[in-house]
Amino acid sequence: MLVHPQFDPVALQLGPLAVRWYGLMYVLAFAAFILLGRRRCTPRSGWSAVDLDDLLFWGVLGVILGGRLGQVLFYEPDYYFSHPVEIIAVWKGGMSFHGGMLGVFVALWAYARKTGRSFLQVGDFVGPLVPLGLMFGRIGNFINGELWGRPADPSLPWAMIFPQVDNLPRHPSQIYQAGMEGLLLFLILWWYSSRPRPVGAVSGAFLVGYGVFRSIGEFFRNPDDGIFGVSYTVSMGQWLSLPMILVGAWLIWRARPSMP
């Protein structure tokens, strides 16, 4: 039976400065965004490296502010309202993707207005750059030993005990989600966006892909309390993914008459 290694949350100690694994994963996520974004900055795309740097600044604000507020409001309102100082302790982990997504939407809307682009044009450019960042985030969840999976059959070769929770074998759902929402979604979107698509099609593919993969992952992840309480049938993550799937499907349908 595998046992979670119980990693030290501090990856590197430089005197009084502690570099935490969770923060390091964010650095890797932003680095992947820049490297992949520069690949997409071509004369045909209409995007430049300067545009990318400006967009990253807006996106970082949206991810951090929206992700943290989403965790506070969607998943753990009772805890954070009782411990308000903990709201700013992002280095301890606890970031909601759906909250971060809403924060990014606001940031992209502001950036689009600033640059004279449409919101969907910006979304189509950003969509393929996001999944690898999500993968690093899930790896950070695994290192932190948080967001553990549901109990698993002990005969499952990769079933894992999380000692900080209990002695039950569980699914390492963080790794499942890293593979689906991260690597697999990246490969699909990178291929899909490799040829010209109608405005909104890539954004729609991202929303549908993430919503579907997240909903599948939720079947293996220990359900969160959320604002609706604990649900073992439809989890909070699945509730929040449903509108993503519907909006994404509508964007793809809307772009269908222009599809090559």
C-alpha positions as CSV (number, residue, x, y, z in Angstrom):
1,M,0.0,0.0,0.0
2,L,1.4,3.4,-1.0
3,V,1.6,6.1,1.7
4,H,1.7,9.8,1.0
5,P,5.2,11.0,1.7
6,Q,4.1,13.9,3.8
7,F,6.4,16.4,2.1
8,D,7.8,19.3,3.9
9,P,5.7,22.3,2.6
10,V,8.9,24.3,2.4
11,A,10.9,23.4,-0.7
12,L,13.8,25.7,-0.1
13,Q,15.0,27.7,2.9
14,L,17.2,30.8,2.2
15,G,17.9,32.3,5.6
16,P,14.6,33.8,6.8
17,L,13.0,33.3,3.3
18,A,11.0,30.1,2.9
19,V,10.1,29.0,-0.6
20,R,7.1,26.8,-0.4
21,W,6.2,24.1,-2.9
22,Y,2.8,25.6,-3.4
23,G,4.2,28.9,-4.4
24,L,6.8,27.2,-6.5
25,M,4.1,25.5,-8.5
26,Y,2.6,28.9,-9.2
27,V,6.0,30.1,-10.5
28,L,6.1,27.1,-12.8
29,A,2.6,27.7,-14.0
30,F,3.3,31.3,-14.9
31,A,6.6,30.3,-16.6
32,A,4.7,27.7,-18.7
33,F,2.2,30.5,-19.6
34,I,5.0,32.7,-20.9
35,L,6.9,30.0,-22.8
36,L,3.8,28.7,-24.5
37,G,2.4,32.2,-25.1
38,R,5.6,33.2,-26.9
39,R,5.0,30.2,-29.2
40,R,1.6,31.6,-30.0
41,C,2.8,35.2,-30.5
42,T,3.1,35.2,-34.3
43,P,2.4,37.9,-36.9
44,R,-0.6,35.8,-38.0
45,S,-2.0,35.7,-34.5
46,G,-1.8,39.5,-34.0
47,W,-0.2,39.0,-30.6
48,S,3.3,40.2,-29.5
49,A,5.6,39.4,-26.6
50,V,4.7,42.8,-25.1
51,D,1.0,42.0,-25.3
52,L,1.8,38.7,-23.6
53,D,3.6,40.3,-20.7
54,D,0.8,42.8,-20.2
55,L,-1.8,40.0,-20.3
56,L,0.2,38.0,-17.7
57,F,0.2,40.9,-15.3
58,W,-3.6,41.1,-15.5
59,G,-4.0,37.4,-15.3
60,V,-1.9,37.0,-12.2
61,L,-4.1,39.5,-10.4
62,G,-7.2,37.6,-11.5
63,V,-5.9,34.2,-10.6
64,I,-4.7,35.1,-7.1
65,L,-7.6,37.4,-6.0
66,G,-10.3,35.4,-7.6
67,G,-8.9,32.0,-6.6
68,R,-8.6,33.0,-3.0
69,L,-12.0,34.6,-2.8
70,G,-13.5,31.6,-4.5
71,Q,-12.0,29.3,-1.9
72,V,-13.3,31.5,0.9
73,L,-16.8,32.0,-0.5
74,F,-17.5,28.7,-2.3
75,Y,-15.8,26.1,-0.1
76,E,-14.8,27.3,3.4
77,P,-16.9,30.4,4.3
78,D,-17.5,29.3,7.9
79,Y,-13.8,28.7,8.6
80,Y,-12.5,31.9,6.9
81,F,-15.2,34.2,8.3
82,S,-14.2,32.8,11.8
83,H,-10.5,33.3,11.0
84,P,-10.4,36.4,8.7
85,V,-6.6,36.8,9.0
86,E,-6.2,33.4,7.2
87,I,-7.8,34.8,4.1
88,I,-4.6,36.4,3.0
89,A,-2.4,33.4,3.8
90,V,-2.3,32.1,0.2
91,W,1.1,30.5,0.8
92,K,-0.7,27.8,2.9
93,G,-2.7,26.6,-0.1
94,G,-6.4,26.9,-0.7
95,M,-7.2,28.3,-4.1
96,S,-10.5,27.6,-6.0
97,F,-10.2,27.1,-9.7
98,H,-13.7,28.3,-10.4
99,G,-13.0,31.5,-8.3
100,G,-9.7,32.0,-10.1
101,M,-11.5,31.5,-13.4
102,L,-14.0,34.2,-12.5
103,G,-11.2,36.5,-11.5
104,V,-9.4,35.8,-14.8
105,F,-12.6,36.5,-16.7
106,V,-12.8,40.0,-15.1
107,A,-9.1,40.5,-15.8
108,L,-9.4,39.5,-19.4
109,W,-12.5,41.7,-19.9
110,A,-10.5,44.7,-18.5
111,Y,-7.5,43.8,-20.7
112,A,-9.8,43.4,-23.8
113,R,-11.3,46.8,-23.2
114,K,-7.9,48.4,-22.7
115,T,-6.5,46.9,-26.0
116,G,-9.6,47.2,-28.2
117,R,-9.9,43.4,-28.6
118,S,-13.0,41.4,-27.9
119,F,-13.3,39.3,-24.8
120,L,-13.5,36.1,-26.8
121,Q,-10.4,37.0,-28.9
122,V,-8.4,37.2,-25.7
123,G,-10.0,34.0,-24.3
124,D,-9.1,32.1,-27.5
125,F,-5.5,33.2,-27.2
126,V,-5.3,32.3,-23.4
127,G,-7.2,29.0,-23.4
128,P,-4.4,26.7,-24.5
129,L,-1.9,28.4,-22.2
130,V,-3.9,27.6,-19.0
131,P,-4.0,23.7,-18.6
132,L,-0.3,23.2,-17.8
133,G,-0.6,25.7,-15.0
134,L,-3.6,23.7,-13.7
135,M,-1.4,20.6,-13.8
136,F,1.2,22.3,-11.7
137,G,-1.5,23.5,-9.3
138,R,-2.7,19.9,-8.8
139,I,0.8,18.7,-8.2
140,G,1.0,21.4,-5.5
141,N,-2.2,20.0,-4.0
142,F,-0.6,16.5,-3.9
143,I,2.6,17.8,-2.3
144,N,0.6,19.6,0.3
145,G,-1.5,16.5,1.0
146,E,-4.7,18.4,0.4
147,L,-7.8,17.7,-1.6
148,W,-7.4,13.9,-1.1
149,G,-9.5,11.3,-2.8
150,R,-12.4,9.2,-1.8
151,P,-11.7,5.7,-0.2
152,A,-10.5,3.2,-2.8
153,D,-10.4,-0.5,-3.1
154,P,-7.3,-1.7,-1.3
155,S,-6.4,-3.9,-4.3
156,L,-5.9,-0.8,-6.4
157,P,-2.1,-0.7,-7.1
158,W,-1.9,3.0,-6.7
159,A,-4.3,3.4,-3.8
160,M,-2.7,5.7,-1.2
161,I,-3.0,6.3,2.5
162,F,-3.0,10.0,3.6
163,P,-1.8,9.7,7.2
164,Q,-3.0,13.2,8.1
165,V,-6.6,12.1,7.2
166,D,-6.9,8.4,8.3
167,N,-5.6,5.0,7.5
168,L,-8.0,4.2,4.6
169,P,-6.6,3.6,1.1
170,R,-7.7,6.5,-1.1
171,H,-7.6,7.6,-4.7
172,P,-4.7,10.1,-5.3
173,S,-7.2,12.3,-7.0
174,Q,-4.8,15.2,-7.3
175,I,-2.8,13.2,-9.8
176,Y,-5.9,12.2,-11.7
177,Q,-6.9,15.8,-12.0
178,A,-3.3,16.9,-13.0
179,G,-3.5,14.4,-15.8
180,M,-7.0,15.2,-17.1
181,E,-7.5,18.9,-16.4
182,G,-3.8,19.6,-17.0
183,L,-1.9,17.5,-19.5
184,L,-4.7,15.9,-21.5
185,L,-6.7,19.2,-21.8
186,F,-3.5,21.0,-22.8
187,L,-2.8,18.4,-25.6
188,I,-6.4,18.7,-26.9
189,L,-6.4,22.5,-26.9
190,W,-2.9,22.9,-28.3
191,W,-3.9,20.6,-31.2
192,Y,-7.3,22.3,-31.7
193,S,-5.9,25.8,-31.7
194,S,-3.1,24.9,-34.1
195,R,-5.2,25.9,-37.1
196,P,-7.5,28.9,-37.5
197,R,-10.8,28.7,-35.6
198,P,-13.8,31.0,-35.5
199,V,-13.8,33.5,-32.7
200,G,-15.0,31.8,-29.5
201,A,-14.4,28.2,-30.6
202,V,-11.2,27.7,-28.6
203,S,-12.7,29.4,-25.6
204,G,-15.7,27.1,-25.8
205,A,-13.5,24.0,-26.1
206,F,-11.6,25.1,-23.0
207,L,-14.8,25.5,-21.0
208,V,-16.3,22.2,-22.1
209,G,-13.0,20.3,-21.7
210,Y,-12.3,21.6,-18.2
211,G,-15.9,21.2,-17.1
212,V,-16.1,17.6,-18.2
213,F,-12.7,16.6,-16.9
214,R,-13.3,18.3,-13.6
215,S,-16.6,16.6,-13.2
216,I,-15.1,13.2,-13.9
217,G,-12.3,13.9,-11.4
218,E,-14.9,14.8,-8.7
219,F,-16.1,11.2,-8.7
220,F,-12.7,10.2,-7.2
221,R,-12.1,13.3,-5.0
222,N,-13.4,13.5,-1.5
223,P,-16.4,15.9,-1.7
224,D,-16.0,19.4,-0.3
225,D,-18.6,20.9,2.0
226,G,-19.2,23.9,-0.2
227,I,-22.0,26.5,0.2
228,F,-24.6,23.7,-0.3
229,G,-23.1,21.4,2.4
230,V,-21.6,18.0,1.7
231,S,-23.1,16.2,-1.3
232,Y,-22.1,12.7,-2.2
233,T,-24.1,12.8,-5.4
234,V,-23.3,16.1,-7.1
235,S,-20.3,17.8,-5.6
236,M,-19.6,21.5,-5.4
237,G,-17.0,21.2,-8.1
238,Q,-19.6,19.5,-10.4
239,W,-22.2,22.2,-9.7
240,L,-19.7,24.9,-10.6
241,S,-18.5,23.0,-13.7
242,L,-22.0,22.7,-15.1
243,P,-22.4,26.3,-16.3
244,M,-18.9,26.1,-17.8
245,I,-20.0,23.1,-19.9
246,L,-23.2,24.8,-21.0
247,V,-21.6,28.1,-21.9
248,G,-18.7,26.3,-23.7
249,A,-21.1,24.2,-25.7
250,W,-23.0,27.3,-26.7
251,L,-19.8,29.1,-27.9
252,I,-18.9,26.1,-30.0
253,W,-22.4,25.9,-31.4
254,R,-22.3,29.6,-32.1
255,A,-19.1,29.3,-34.0
256,R,-20.3,26.2,-36.0
257,P,-21.4,27.9,-39.2
258,S,-17.9,29.4,-39.6
259,M,-16.1,26.1,-38.9
260,P,-13.6,25.1,-41.6
